[in-house]
Amino acid sequence: MSPSRSLTPLATRALGFAIAYGVVRLGYIALFLLASREQPGLRTSVLGLAVGTSVAIGLLVTAAFLDGAAQVTLWLNRNHDRLG
């Protein structure tokens, strides 16, 4: 998709999904951080999860602006942790 084109209806849905996914996942992380206040080991793990989640959200948002093979590649990279 060229930068001068506006988002198609499908891309708008993809972007909406990516944003909603990000809000929910970051909400989970916020709750985990509250729950791990007195457990340094768990808090470290949650912070690691936050980094991975941020990368995944970034890939989803970027993929919403692409199409074809580039979009599929980003989706597969985002889901790589779930496949193995």
PyMOL commands that set and color helices and strands:
alter all, ss='L'
color gray80, all
select helices_A, chain A and resi 9-35+40-64+68-83
alter helices_A, ss='H'
color red, helices_A
deselect
rebuild
show_as cartoon
